[in-house]
């Protein structure tokens, strides 16, 4: 089974990638800082999978990662929504 870290797992793109990895049966460690861009409700869905672990962290402060096959970084706050307003 593949092991993947998805940073920004509660964001628009990160949540899609997290869902697809979980559907494949991969073991997912989701990391998110939980800012205004996060959809906290995604955790309800993700926690229904036994192969999901979540860490609320700022990726700038991570000191250690367990062995994994992939790291997918989707932590980008583009502020597109704010620019429309």
Order of alpha helices (4+ residues) and beta strands (2+ residues): beta-alpha-beta-alpha-beta-beta-alpha
